[in-house]
């Protein structure tokens, strides 16, 4: 991990419990959520892929997940 990236990660204040959470290792245990999960995962992956611009700067927008407790937003 590069020094600037490590500093940004530390500054984000992400608790240790969530530091290794990735889209790839997100698991769902609710019935009937497969299509919604795939849509949300695709949207998040596309956003992440385009978060850094070709010039190396970051976009001015963000990604917000909303839903009831236990839906997986923190992950």
N, CA, C and O atoms as a Tripos MOL2 file, in Angstrom:
@<TRIPOS>MOLECULE
protein
  300   299    75     0     0
PROTEIN
NO_CHARGES

@<TRIPOS>ATOM
      1 N           0.8500   -1.1760    0.0000 N.3       1 UNK1
      2 CA          0.0000    0.0000    0.0000 C.3       1 UNK1
      3 C           0.8930    1.2340    0.0000 C.2       1 UNK1
      4 O           1.8460    1.3290    0.7720 O.2       1 UNK1
      5 N           0.5690    2.1730   -0.8740 N.am      2 UNK2
      6 CA          1.3740    3.3870   -0.9480 C.3       2 UNK2
      7 C           1.1330    4.2570    0.2730 C.2       2 UNK2
      8 O           0.0910    4.1580    0.9200 O.2       2 UNK2
      9 N           2.0900    5.0970    0.5800 N.am      3 UNK3
     10 CA          1.9710    5.9620    1.7600 C.3       3 UNK3
     11 C           0.7480    6.8790    1.6930 C.2       3 UNK3
     12 O           0.0370    6.9910    2.6910 O.2       3 UNK3
     13 N           0.4670    7.5450    0.5550 N.am      4 UNK4
     14 CA         -0.7410    8.3900    0.5120 C.3       4 UNK4
     15 C          -2.0200    7.5820    0.7100 C.2       4 UNK4
     16 O          -2.9470    8.0320    1.3830 O.2       4 UNK4
     17 N          -2.0660    6.3930    0.1250 N.am      5 UNK5
     18 CA         -3.2610    5.5570    0.2910 C.3       5 UNK5
     19 C          -3.4170    5.1260    1.7450 C.2       5 UNK5
     20 O          -4.5240    5.1450    2.2820 O.2       5 UNK5
     21 N          -2.3250    4.7400    2.3800 N.am      6 UNK6
     22 CA         -2.3640    4.3350    3.7830 C.3       6 UNK6
     23 C          -2.8250    5.4950    4.6670 C.2       6 UNK6
     24 O          -3.5800    5.2880    5.6170 O.2       6 UNK6
     25 N          -2.3760    6.7030    4.3610 N.am      7 UNK7
     26 CA         -2.8080    7.8790    5.1360 C.3       7 UNK7
     27 C          -4.3010    8.1410    4.9560 C.2       7 UNK7
     28 O          -5.0060    8.4510    5.9170 O.2       7 UNK7
     29 N          -4.7780    8.0130    3.7100 N.am      8 UNK8
     30 CA         -6.2150    8.2340    3.4610 C.3       8 UNK8
     31 C          -7.0520    7.1890    4.1860 C.2       8 UNK8
     32 O          -8.1000    7.5070    4.7480 O.2       8 UNK8
     33 N          -6.5930    5.9490    4.1730 N.am      9 UNK9
     34 CA         -7.3190    4.8800    4.8520 C.3       9 UNK9
     35 C          -7.3550    5.1340    6.3540 C.2       9 UNK9
     36 O          -8.4000    4.9700    6.9830 O.2       9 UNK9
     37 N          -6.2350    5.5290    6.9300 N.am     10 UNK10
     38 CA         -6.1800    5.8310    8.3580 C.3      10 UNK10
     39 C          -7.0750    7.0190    8.6970 C.2      10 UNK10
     40 O          -7.7460    7.0160    9.7290 O.2      10 UNK10
     41 N          -7.0890    8.0310    7.8360 N.am     11 UNK11
     42 CA         -7.9000    9.2280    8.0760 C.3      11 UNK11
     43 C          -9.3930    8.9480    7.9510 C.2      11 UNK11
     44 O         -10.2070    9.6870    8.5040 O.2      11 UNK11
     45 N          -9.7630    7.8890    7.2320 N.am     12 UNK12
     46 CA        -11.1740    7.5560    7.0480 C.3      12 UNK12
     47 C         -11.8160    7.0650    8.3370 C.2      12 UNK12
     48 O         -13.0400    7.1000    8.4640 O.2      12 UNK12
     49 N         -11.0210    6.6110    9.2890 N.am     13 UNK13
     50 CA        -11.5610    6.1690   10.5670 C.3      13 UNK13
     51 C         -12.3590    4.8750   10.4850 C.2      13 UNK13
     52 O         -13.2980    4.6750   11.2560 O.2      13 UNK13
     53 N         -11.9990    4.0060    9.5650 N.am     14 UNK14
     54 CA        -12.7250    2.7420    9.4080 C.3      14 UNK14
     55 C         -12.3160    1.7960   10.5340 C.2      14 UNK14
     56 O         -11.1260    1.5360   10.7140 O.2      14 UNK14
     57 N         -13.2840    1.2740   11.2960 N.am     15 UNK15
     58 CA        -12.9500    0.3450   12.3780 C.3      15 UNK15
     59 C         -12.2660   -0.9160   11.8300 C.2      15 UNK15
     60 O         -12.5310   -1.3290   10.7010 O.2      15 UNK15
     61 N         -11.3970   -1.5140   12.6270 N.am     16 UNK16
     62 CA        -10.6670   -2.7160   12.2090 C.3      16 UNK16
     63 C         -11.6060   -3.8020   11.6850 C.2      16 UNK16
     64 O         -11.2630   -4.5140   10.7420 O.2      16 UNK16
     65 N         -12.7870   -3.9310   12.2910 N.am     17 UNK17
     66 CA        -13.7500   -4.9530   11.9030 C.3      17 UNK17
     67 C         -14.1380   -4.8530   10.4340 C.2      17 UNK17
     68 O         -14.4650   -5.8660    9.8140 O.2      17 UNK17
     69 N         -14.1080   -3.6620    9.8710 N.am     18 UNK18
     70 CA        -14.5690   -3.4500    8.5020 C.3      18 UNK18
     71 C         -13.4520   -3.1860    7.4920 C.2      18 UNK18
     72 O         -13.7370   -2.9750    6.3130 O.2      18 UNK18
     73 N         -12.2140   -3.1930    7.9140 N.am     19 UNK19
     74 CA        -11.1110   -2.8590    7.0030 C.3      19 UNK19
     75 C         -10.9240   -3.8560    5.8780 C.2      19 UNK19
     76 O         -10.4200   -3.4930    4.8140 O.2      19 UNK19
     77 N         -11.3160   -5.0990    6.0840 N.am     20 UNK20
     78 CA        -11.1470   -6.1160    5.0420 C.3      20 UNK20
     79 C         -12.4340   -6.4030    4.2860 C.2      20 UNK20
     80 O         -12.4980   -7.3600    3.5140 O.2      20 UNK20
     81 N         -13.4510   -5.5920    4.4970 N.am     21 UNK21
     82 CA        -14.7170   -5.7800    3.7880 C.3      21 UNK21
     83 C         -14.5650   -5.3100    2.3460 C.2      21 UNK21
     84 O         -14.1300   -4.1890    2.0840 O.2      21 UNK21
     85 N         -14.9250   -6.1730    1.4350 N.am     22 UNK22
     86 CA        -14.8400   -5.8880    0.0060 C.3      22 UNK22
     87 C         -16.1440   -6.3320   -0.6490 C.2      22 UNK22
     88 O         -16.8790   -7.1510   -0.0980 O.2      22 UNK22
     89 N         -16.4230   -5.7820   -1.8300 N.am     23 UNK23
     90 CA        -17.6010   -6.2410   -2.5670 C.3      23 UNK23
     91 C         -17.4910   -7.7320   -2.8530 C.2      23 UNK23
     92 O         -18.4910   -8.4490   -2.8130 O.2      23 UNK23
     93 N         -16.2930   -8.1950   -3.1390 N.am     24 UNK24
     94 CA        -16.0790   -9.5910   -3.5090 C.3      24 UNK24
     95 C         -16.3660  -10.5660   -2.3720 C.2      24 UNK24
     96 O         -16.6950  -11.7230   -2.6310 O.2      24 UNK24
     97 N         -16.2470  -10.1230   -1.1030 N.am     25 UNK25
     98 CA        -16.4770  -11.0650   -0.0030 C.3      25 UNK25
     99 C         -17.7700  -10.7680    0.7660 C.2      25 UNK25
    100 O         -17.9580  -11.2500    1.8830 O.2      25 UNK25
    101 N         -18.6520   -9.9760    0.1620 N.am     26 UNK26
    102 CA        -19.9400   -9.6820    0.7910 C.3      26 UNK26
    103 C         -20.8750  -10.8740    0.6290 C.2      26 UNK26
    104 O         -21.0450  -11.3790   -0.4800 O.2      26 UNK26
    105 N         -21.4780  -11.3250    1.7120 N.am     27 UNK27
    106 CA        -22.3880  -12.4700    1.7180 C.3      27 UNK27
    107 C         -23.7750  -12.0110    2.1450 C.2      27 UNK27
    108 O         -23.9100  -11.1840    3.0470 O.2      27 UNK27
    109 N         -24.7960  -12.5420    1.5030 N.am     28 UNK28
    110 CA        -26.1760  -12.2180    1.8510 C.3      28 UNK28
    111 C         -26.8700  -13.4630    2.3560 C.2      28 UNK28
    112 O         -26.7500  -14.5370    1.7670 O.2      28 UNK28
    113 N         -27.5930  -13.3130    3.4460 N.am     29 UNK29
    114 CA        -28.3010  -14.4420    4.0320 C.3      29 UNK29
    115 C         -29.8140  -14.2460    4.0310 C.2      29 UNK29
    116 O         -30.5290  -14.9200    4.7720 O.2      29 UNK29
    117 N         -30.2970  -13.3360    3.2110 N.am     30 UNK30
    118 CA        -31.7360  -13.0810    3.1450 C.3      30 UNK30
    119 C         -32.3080  -13.6490    1.8600 C.2      30 UNK30
    120 O         -31.6840  -13.5680    0.8020 O.2      30 UNK30
    121 N         -33.4900  -14.2190    1.9590 N.am     31 UNK31
    122 CA        -34.1520  -14.7520    0.7680 C.3      31 UNK31
    123 C         -34.6840  -13.6170   -0.0940 C.2      31 UNK31
    124 O         -35.0730  -12.5670    0.4170 O.2      31 UNK31
    125 N         -34.6990  -13.8330   -1.3940 N.am     32 UNK32
    126 CA        -35.2960  -12.8850   -2.3150 C.3      32 UNK32
    127 C         -34.4790  -11.6340   -2.5740 C.2      32 UNK32
    128 O         -35.0000  -10.6640   -3.1250 O.2      32 UNK32
    129 N         -33.2070  -11.6310   -2.1890 N.am     33 UNK33
    130 CA        -32.3980  -10.4310   -2.3750 C.3      33 UNK33
    131 C         -31.3470  -10.5860   -3.4700 C.2      33 UNK33
    132 O         -30.5770   -9.6580   -3.7180 O.2      33 UNK33
    133 N         -31.3030  -11.7250   -4.1170 N.am     34 UNK34
    134 CA        -30.2480  -11.9870   -5.0840 C.3      34 UNK34
    135 C         -30.2060  -10.9430   -6.1940 C.2      34 UNK34
    136 O         -29.1400  -10.4040   -6.4900 O.2      34 UNK34
    137 N         -31.3470  -10.6490   -6.8130 N.am     35 UNK35
    138 CA        -31.3560   -9.6780   -7.9090 C.3      35 UNK35
    139 C         -30.9820   -8.2880   -7.4160 C.2      35 UNK35
    140 O         -30.2380   -7.5660   -8.0800 O.2      35 UNK35
    141 N         -31.4980   -7.9150   -6.2520 N.am     36 UNK36
    142 CA        -31.1720   -6.6040   -5.6980 C.3      36 UNK36
    143 C         -29.6940   -6.5190   -5.3420 C.2      36 UNK36
    144 O         -29.0500   -5.4980   -5.5860 O.2      36 UNK36
    145 N         -29.1590   -7.5860   -4.7680 N.am     37 UNK37
    146 CA        -27.7380   -7.6170   -4.4270 C.3      37 UNK37
    147 C         -26.8780   -7.4640   -5.6720 C.2      37 UNK37
    148 O         -25.9210   -6.6890   -5.6800 O.2      37 UNK37
    149 N         -27.2150   -8.1940   -6.7110 N.am     38 UNK38
    150 CA        -26.4230   -8.1120   -7.9380 C.3      38 UNK38
    151 C         -26.4840   -6.7090   -8.5360 C.2      38 UNK38
    152 O         -25.4740   -6.2030   -9.0230 O.2      38 UNK38
    153 N         -27.6480   -6.0810   -8.5050 N.am     39 UNK39
    154 CA        -27.7820   -4.7220   -9.0300 C.3      39 UNK39
    155 C         -26.9560   -3.7420   -8.2030 C.2      39 UNK39
    156 O         -26.2620   -2.8870   -8.7530 O.2      39 UNK39
    157 N         -27.0350   -3.8710   -6.8800 N.am     40 UNK40
    158 CA        -26.2690   -2.9800   -5.9980 C.3      40 UNK40
    159 C         -24.7730   -3.2130   -6.1540 C.2      40 UNK40
    160 O         -23.9960   -2.2590   -6.1950 O.2      40 UNK40
    161 N         -24.3720   -4.4590   -6.2410 N.am     41 UNK41
    162 CA        -22.9500   -4.7820   -6.4000 C.3      41 UNK41
    163 C         -22.4220   -4.2420   -7.7230 C.2      41 UNK41
    164 O         -21.3260   -3.6840   -7.7730 O.2      41 UNK41
    165 N         -23.1930   -4.4030   -8.7920 N.am     42 UNK42
    166 CA        -22.7810   -3.8950  -10.1040 C.3      42 UNK42
    167 C         -22.6360   -2.3780  -10.0730 C.2      42 UNK42
    168 O         -21.6540   -1.8330  -10.5750 O.2      42 UNK42
    169 N         -23.6180   -1.6970   -9.4800 N.am     43 UNK43
    170 CA        -23.5530   -0.2350   -9.3870 C.3      43 UNK43
    171 C         -22.3330    0.2020   -8.5840 C.2      43 UNK43
    172 O         -21.6380    1.1410   -8.9730 O.2      43 UNK43
    173 N         -22.0690   -0.4700   -7.4720 N.am     44 UNK44
    174 CA        -20.9190   -0.1150   -6.6340 C.3      44 UNK44
    175 C         -19.6070   -0.3850   -7.3640 C.2      44 UNK44
    176 O         -18.6880    0.4320   -7.3060 O.2      44 UNK44
    177 N         -19.5120   -1.5140   -8.0430 N.am     45 UNK45
    178 CA        -18.2890   -1.8320   -8.7760 C.3      45 UNK45
    179 C         -18.0270   -0.8090   -9.8780 C.2      45 UNK45
    180 O         -16.8910   -0.3720  -10.0620 O.2      45 UNK45
    181 N         -19.0680   -0.4290  -10.6070 N.am     46 UNK46
    182 CA        -18.9070    0.5610  -11.6610 C.3      46 UNK46
    183 C         -18.4940    1.9080  -11.0920 C.2      46 UNK46
    184 O         -17.6810    2.6170  -11.6850 O.2      46 UNK46
    185 N         -19.0550    2.2590   -9.9420 N.am     47 UNK47
    186 CA        -18.6890    3.5240   -9.3130 C.3      47 UNK47
    187 C         -17.2200    3.4950   -8.8930 C.2      47 UNK47
    188 O         -16.4780    4.4450   -9.1460 O.2      47 UNK47
    189 N         -16.8070    2.4110   -8.2560 N.am     48 UNK48
    190 CA        -15.4200    2.2890   -7.7890 C.3      48 UNK48
    191 C         -14.4520    2.3420   -8.9600 C.2      48 UNK48
    192 O         -13.4130    2.9960   -8.8810 O.2      48 UNK48
    193 N         -14.7900    1.6540  -10.0510 N.am     49 UNK49
    194 CA        -13.9090    1.6420  -11.2220 C.3      49 UNK49
    195 C         -13.6990    3.0480  -11.7760 C.2      49 UNK49
    196 O         -12.6200    3.3630  -12.2780 O.2      49 UNK49
    197 N         -14.7200    3.8910  -11.6880 N.am     50 UNK50
    198 CA        -14.6130    5.2260  -12.2380 C.3      50 UNK50
    199 C         -14.3770    6.3100  -11.2090 C.2      50 UNK50
    200 O         -14.4410    7.4950  -11.5380 O.2      50 UNK50
    201 N         -14.1020    5.9290   -9.9630 N.am     51 UNK51
    202 CA        -13.9380    6.9120   -8.8940 C.3      51 UNK51
    203 C         -12.7350    7.8000   -9.1180 C.2      51 UNK51
    204 O         -12.7760    9.0020   -8.8600 O.2      51 UNK51
    205 N         -11.6680    7.1990   -9.6000 N.am     52 UNK52
    206 CA        -10.4700    7.9820   -9.8900 C.3      52 UNK52
    207 C         -10.4780    8.3170  -11.3760 C.2      52 UNK52
    208 O         -10.6210    7.4310  -12.2180 O.2      52 UNK52
    209 N         -10.3260    9.5790  -11.6870 N.am     53 UNK53
    210 CA        -10.3560   10.0190  -13.0790 C.3      53 UNK53
    211 C          -9.0330    9.7050  -13.7660 C.2      53 UNK53
    212 O          -8.0570    9.3310  -13.1160 O.2      53 UNK53
    213 N          -9.0130    9.8590  -15.0730 N.am     54 UNK54
    214 CA         -7.7900    9.5960  -15.8470 C.3      54 UNK54
    215 C          -6.6340   10.4950  -15.4240 C.2      54 UNK54
    216 O          -5.4680   10.1320  -15.5810 O.2      54 UNK54
    217 N          -6.9590   11.6670  -14.8870 N.am     55 UNK55
    218 CA         -5.9140   12.5920  -14.4470 C.3      55 UNK55
    219 C          -5.3860   12.2560  -13.0490 C.2      55 UNK55
    220 O          -4.4750   12.9170  -12.5520 O.2      55 UNK55
    221 N          -5.9700   11.2120  -12.4070 N.am     56 UNK56
    222 CA         -5.5100   10.8110  -11.0810 C.3      56 UNK56
    223 C          -6.2690   11.4820   -9.9550 C.2      56 UNK56
    224 O          -6.0320   11.1760   -8.7860 O.2      56 UNK56
    225 N          -7.1660   12.3800  -10.2770 N.am     57 UNK57
    226 CA         -7.9890   13.0390   -9.2620 C.3      57 UNK57
    227 C          -9.2170   12.1790   -8.9810 C.2      57 UNK57
    228 O          -9.5220   11.2490   -9.7280 O.2      57 UNK57
    229 N          -9.9090   12.4990   -7.9050 N.am     58 UNK58
    230 CA        -11.1090   11.7610   -7.5450 C.3      58 UNK58
    231 C         -12.3470   12.5430   -7.9350 C.2      58 UNK58
    232 O         -12.3260   13.7730   -7.9740 O.2      58 UNK58
    233 N         -13.4090   11.8430   -8.2200 N.am     59 UNK59
    234 CA        -14.6760   12.4860   -8.5700 C.3      59 UNK59
    235 C         -15.1880   13.3130   -7.3980 C.2      59 UNK59
    236 O         -14.8060   13.0910   -6.2490 O.2      59 UNK59
    237 N         -16.0480   14.2580   -7.7060 N.am     60 UNK60
    238 CA        -16.6320   15.1160   -6.6720 C.3      60 UNK60
    239 C         -17.9290   14.5470   -6.1230 C.2      60 UNK60
    240 O         -18.5830   15.1890   -5.3010 O.2      60 UNK60
    241 N         -18.3110   13.3580   -6.5600 N.am     61 UNK61
    242 CA        -19.5570   12.7550   -6.1080 C.3      61 UNK61
    243 C         -19.2690   11.5900   -5.1780 C.2      61 UNK61
    244 O         -18.1250   11.1560   -5.0470 O.2      61 UNK61
    245 N         -20.3030   11.0940   -4.5420 N.am     62 UNK62
    246 CA        -20.1590    9.9670   -3.6430 C.3      62 UNK62
    247 C         -21.1950    8.9090   -3.9320 C.2      62 UNK62
    248 O         -22.0230    9.0660   -4.8280 O.2      62 UNK62
    249 N         -21.1500    7.8440   -3.1830 N.am     63 UNK63
    250 CA        -22.0730    6.7300   -3.3240 C.3      63 UNK63
    251 C         -22.7170    6.5210   -1.9650 C.2      63 UNK63
    252 O         -22.0170    6.3710   -0.9640 O.2      63 UNK63
    253 N         -24.0430    6.5110   -1.9190 N.am     64 UNK64
    254 CA        -24.7720    6.3850   -0.6620 C.3      64 UNK64
    255 C         -25.6860    5.1740   -0.7170 C.2      64 UNK64
    256 O         -26.5230    5.0580   -1.6120 O.2      64 UNK64
    257 N         -25.5230    4.2790    0.2360 N.am     65 UNK65
    258 CA        -26.4220    3.1380    0.3570 C.3      65 UNK65
    259 C         -27.4080    3.4250    1.4750 C.2      65 UNK65
    260 O         -27.0180    3.8860    2.5480 O.2      65 UNK65
    261 N         -28.6740    3.1580    1.2300 N.am     66 UNK66
    262 CA        -29.6980    3.3260    2.2580 C.3      66 UNK66
    263 C         -30.4500    2.0120    2.3940 C.2      66 UNK66
    264 O         -30.5610    1.2380    1.4440 O.2      66 UNK66
    265 N         -30.9590    1.7780    3.5870 N.am     67 UNK67
    266 CA        -31.7230    0.5610    3.8210 C.3      67 UNK67
    267 C         -31.8700    0.3220    5.3090 C.2      67 UNK67
    268 O         -31.3050    1.0530    6.1230 O.2      67 UNK67
    269 N         -32.6250   -0.6950    5.6590 N.am     68 UNK68
    270 CA        -32.8700   -0.9950    7.0690 C.3      68 UNK68
    271 C         -31.6230   -1.5650    7.7470 C.2      68 UNK68
    272 O         -30.6930   -2.0050    7.0720 O.2      68 UNK68
    273 N         -31.6060   -1.5560    9.0730 N.am     69 UNK69
    274 CA        -30.4880   -2.1690    9.7970 C.3      69 UNK69
    275 C         -30.3300   -3.6420    9.3760 C.2      69 UNK69
    276 O         -31.3090   -4.3640    9.1880 O.2      69 UNK69
    277 N         -29.0710   -4.0540    9.2360 N.am     70 UNK70
    278 CA        -28.7890   -5.4310    8.8900 C.3      70 UNK70
    279 C         -28.7910   -5.7250    7.4040 C.2      70 UNK70
    280 O         -28.6490   -6.8790    6.9980 O.2      70 UNK70
    281 N         -28.9510   -4.6900    6.5850 N.am     71 UNK71
    282 CA        -29.0070   -4.8930    5.1320 C.3      71 UNK71
    283 C         -27.6250   -5.0240    4.5030 C.2      71 UNK71
    284 O         -27.5170   -5.4480    3.3520 O.2      71 UNK71
    285 N         -26.5640   -4.6700    5.2290 N.am     72 UNK72
    286 CA        -25.2000   -4.8030    4.6970 C.3      72 UNK72
    287 C         -24.5780   -3.5060    4.2330 C.2      72 UNK72
    288 O         -23.5640   -3.5260    3.5360 O.2      72 UNK72
    289 N         -25.1610   -2.3780    4.6050 N.am     73 UNK73
    290 CA        -24.6340   -1.0860    4.1430 C.3      73 UNK73
    291 C         -23.2150   -0.8350    4.6410 C.2      73 UNK73
    292 O         -22.3940   -0.3180    3.8840 O.2      73 UNK73
    293 N         -22.9090   -1.1710    5.8480 N.am     74 UNK74
    294 CA        -21.5860   -0.9240    6.4080 C.3      74 UNK74
    295 C         -20.5200   -1.7230    5.6880 C.2      74 UNK74
    296 O         -19.4240   -1.2220    5.4400 O.2      74 UNK74
    297 N         -20.8330   -2.9580    5.3530 N.am     75 UNK75
    298 CA        -19.8570   -3.7980    4.6570 C.3      75 UNK75
    299 C         -19.4430   -3.1270    3.3780 C.2      75 UNK75
    300 O         -18.6230   -3.6670    2.6350 O.2      75 UNK75
@<TRIPOS>BOND
     1     1     2 1
     2     2     3 1
     3     3     4 2
     4     3     5 am
     5     5     6 1
     6     6     7 1
     7     7     8 2
     8     7     9 am
     9     9    10 1
    10    10    11 1
    11    11    12 2
    12    11    13 am
    13    13    14 1
    14    14    15 1
    15    15    16 2
    16    15    17 am
    17    17    18 1
    18    18    19 1
    19    19    20 2
    20    19    21 am
    21    21    22 1
    22    22    23 1
    23    23    24 2
    24    23    25 am
    25    25    26 1
    26    26    27 1
    27    27    28 2
    28    27    29 am
    29    29    30 1
    30    30    31 1
    31    31    32 2
    32    31    33 am
    33    33    34 1
    34    34    35 1
    35    35    36 2
    36    35    37 am
    37    37    38 1
    38    38    39 1
    39    39    40 2
    40    39    41 am
    41    41    42 1
    42    42    43 1
    43    43    44 2
    44    43    45 am
    45    45    46 1
    46    46    47 1
    47    47    48 2
    48    47    49 am
    49    49    50 1
    50    50    51 1
    51    51    52 2
    52    51    53 am
    53    53    54 1
    54    54    55 1
    55    55    56 2
    56    55    57 am
    57    57    58 1
    58    58    59 1
    59    59    60 2
    60    59    61 am
    61    61    62 1
    62    62    63 1
    63    63    64 2
    64    63    65 am
    65    65    66 1
    66    66    67 1
    67    67    68 2
    68    67    69 am
    69    69    70 1
    70    70    71 1
    71    71    72 2
    72    71    73 am
    73    73    74 1
    74    74    75 1
    75    75    76 2
    76    75    77 am
    77    77    78 1
    78    78    79 1
    79    79    80 2
    80    79    81 am
    81    81    82 1
    82    82    83 1
    83    83    84 2
    84    83    85 am
    85    85    86 1
    86    86    87 1
    87    87    88 2
    88    87    89 am
    89    89    90 1
    90    90    91 1
    91    91    92 2
    92    91    93 am
    93    93    94 1
    94    94    95 1
    95    95    96 2
    96    95    97 am
    97    97    98 1
    98    98    99 1
    99    99   100 2
   100    99   101 am
   101   101   102 1
   102   102   103 1
   103   103   104 2
   104   103   105 am
   105   105   106 1
   106   106   107 1
   107   107   108 2
   108   107   109 am
   109   109   110 1
   110   110   111 1
   111   111   112 2
   112   111   113 am
   113   113   114 1
   114   114   115 1
   115   115   116 2
   116   115   117 am
   117   117   118 1
   118   118   119 1
   119   119   120 2
   120   119   121 am
   121   121   122 1
   122   122   123 1
   123   123   124 2
   124   123   125 am
   125   125   126 1
   126   126   127 1
   127   127   128 2
   128   127   129 am
   129   129   130 1
   130   130   131 1
   131   131   132 2
   132   131   133 am
   133   133   134 1
   134   134   135 1
   135   135   136 2
   136   135   137 am
   137   137   138 1
   138   138   139 1
   139   139   140 2
   140   139   141 am
   141   141   142 1
   142   142   143 1
   143   143   144 2
   144   143   145 am
   145   145   146 1
   146   146   147 1
   147   147   148 2
   148   147   149 am
   149   149   150 1
   150   150   151 1
   151   151   152 2
   152   151   153 am
   153   153   154 1
   154   154   155 1
   155   155   156 2
   156   155   157 am
   157   157   158 1
   158   158   159 1
   159   159   160 2
   160   159   161 am
   161   161   162 1
   162   162   163 1
   163   163   164 2
   164   163   165 am
   165   165   166 1
   166   166   167 1
   167   167   168 2
   168   167   169 am
   169   169   170 1
   170   170   171 1
   171   171   172 2
   172   171   173 am
   173   173   174 1
   174   174   175 1
   175   175   176 2
   176   175   177 am
   177   177   178 1
   178   178   179 1
   179   179   180 2
   180   179   181 am
   181   181   182 1
   182   182   183 1
   183   183   184 2
   184   183   185 am
   185   185   186 1
   186   186   187 1
   187   187   188 2
   188   187   189 am
   189   189   190 1
   190   190   191 1
   191   191   192 2
   192   191   193 am
   193   193   194 1
   194   194   195 1
   195   195   196 2
   196   195   197 am
   197   197   198 1
   198   198   199 1
   199   199   200 2
   200   199   201 am
   201   201   202 1
   202   202   203 1
   203   203   204 2
   204   203   205 am
   205   205   206 1
   206   206   207 1
   207   207   208 2
   208   207   209 am
   209   209   210 1
   210   210   211 1
   211   211   212 2
   212   211   213 am
   213   213   214 1
   214   214   215 1
   215   215   216 2
   216   215   217 am
   217   217   218 1
   218   218   219 1
   219   219   220 2
   220   219   221 am
   221   221   222 1
   222   222   223 1
   223   223   224 2
   224   223   225 am
   225   225   226 1
   226   226   227 1
   227   227   228 2
   228   227   229 am
   229   229   230 1
   230   230   231 1
   231   231   232 2
   232   231   233 am
   233   233   234 1
   234   234   235 1
   235   235   236 2
   236   235   237 am
   237   237   238 1
   238   238   239 1
   239   239   240 2
   240   239   241 am
   241   241   242 1
   242   242   243 1
   243   243   244 2
   244   243   245 am
   245   245   246 1
   246   246   247 1
   247   247   248 2
   248   247   249 am
   249   249   250 1
   250   250   251 1
   251   251   252 2
   252   251   253 am
   253   253   254 1
   254   254   255 1
   255   255   256 2
   256   255   257 am
   257   257   258 1
   258   258   259 1
   259   259   260 2
   260   259   261 am
   261   261   262 1
   262   262   263 1
   263   263   264 2
   264   263   265 am
   265   265   266 1
   266   266   267 1
   267   267   268 2
   268   267   269 am
   269   269   270 1
   270   270   271 1
   271   271   272 2
   272   271   273 am
   273   273   274 1
   274   274   275 1
   275   275   276 2
   276   275   277 am
   277   277   278 1
   278   278   279 1
   279   279   280 2
   280   279   281 am
   281   281   282 1
   282   282   283 1
   283   283   284 2
   284   283   285 am
   285   285   286 1
   286   286   287 1
   287   287   288 2
   288   287   289 am
   289   289   290 1
   290   290   291 1
   291   291   292 2
   292   291   293 am
   293   293   294 1
   294   294   295 1
   295   295   296 2
   296   295   297 am
   297   297   298 1
   298   298   299 1
   299   299   300 2
@<TRIPOS>SUBSTRUCTURE
     1 UNK1         2 RESIDUE 1 A UNK
     2 UNK2         6 RESIDUE 1 A UNK
     3 UNK3        10 RESIDUE 1 A UNK
     4 UNK4        14 RESIDUE 1 A UNK
     5 UNK5        18 RESIDUE 1 A UNK
     6 UNK6        22 RESIDUE 1 A UNK
     7 UNK7        26 RESIDUE 1 A UNK
     8 UNK8        30 RESIDUE 1 A UNK
     9 UNK9        34 RESIDUE 1 A UNK
    10 UNK10       38 RESIDUE 1 A UNK
    11 UNK11       42 RESIDUE 1 A UNK
    12 UNK12       46 RESIDUE 1 A UNK
    13 UNK13       50 RESIDUE 1 A UNK
    14 UNK14       54 RESIDUE 1 A UNK
    15 UNK15       58 RESIDUE 1 A UNK
    16 UNK16       62 RESIDUE 1 A UNK
    17 UNK17       66 RESIDUE 1 A UNK
    18 UNK18       70 RESIDUE 1 A UNK
    19 UNK19       74 RESIDUE 1 A UNK
    20 UNK20       78 RESIDUE 1 A UNK
    21 UNK21       82 RESIDUE 1 A UNK
    22 UNK22       86 RESIDUE 1 A UNK
    23 UNK23       90 RESIDUE 1 A UNK
    24 UNK24       94 RESIDUE 1 A UNK
    25 UNK25       98 RESIDUE 1 A UNK
    26 UNK26      102 RESIDUE 1 A UNK
    27 UNK27      106 RESIDUE 1 A UNK
    28 UNK28      110 RESIDUE 1 A UNK
    29 UNK29      114 RESIDUE 1 A UNK
    30 UNK30      118 RESIDUE 1 A UNK
    31 UNK31      122 RESIDUE 1 A UNK
    32 UNK32      126 RESIDUE 1 A UNK
    33 UNK33      130 RESIDUE 1 A UNK
    34 UNK34      134 RESIDUE 1 A UNK
    35 UNK35      138 RESIDUE 1 A UNK
    36 UNK36      142 RESIDUE 1 A UNK
    37 UNK37      146 RESIDUE 1 A UNK
    38 UNK38      150 RESIDUE 1 A UNK
    39 UNK39      154 RESIDUE 1 A UNK
    40 UNK40      158 RESIDUE 1 A UNK
    41 UNK41      162 RESIDUE 1 A UNK
    42 UNK42      166 RESIDUE 1 A UNK
    43 UNK43      170 RESIDUE 1 A UNK
    44 UNK44      174 RESIDUE 1 A UNK
    45 UNK45      178 RESIDUE 1 A UNK
    46 UNK46      182 RESIDUE 1 A UNK
    47 UNK47      186 RESIDUE 1 A UNK
    48 UNK48      190 RESIDUE 1 A UNK
    49 UNK49      194 RESIDUE 1 A UNK
    50 UNK50      198 RESIDUE 1 A UNK
    51 UNK51      202 RESIDUE 1 A UNK
    52 UNK52      206 RESIDUE 1 A UNK
    53 UNK53      210 RESIDUE 1 A UNK
    54 UNK54      214 RESIDUE 1 A UNK
    55 UNK55      218 RESIDUE 1 A UNK
    56 UNK56      222 RESIDUE 1 A UNK
    57 UNK57      226 RESIDUE 1 A UNK
    58 UNK58      230 RESIDUE 1 A UNK
    59 UNK59      234 RESIDUE 1 A UNK
    60 UNK60      238 RESIDUE 1 A UNK
    61 UNK61      242 RESIDUE 1 A UNK
    62 UNK62      246 RESIDUE 1 A UNK
    63 UNK63      250 RESIDUE 1 A UNK
    64 UNK64      254 RESIDUE 1 A UNK
    65 UNK65      258 RESIDUE 1 A UNK
    66 UNK66      262 RESIDUE 1 A UNK
    67 UNK67      266 RESIDUE 1 A UNK
    68 UNK68      270 RESIDUE 1 A UNK
    69 UNK69      274 RESIDUE 1 A UNK
    70 UNK70      278 RESIDUE 1 A UNK
    71 UNK71      282 RESIDUE 1 A UNK
    72 UNK72      286 RESIDUE 1 A UNK
    73 UNK73      290 RESIDUE 1 A UNK
    74 UNK74      294 RESIDUE 1 A UNK
    75 UNK75      298 RESIDUE 1 A UNK
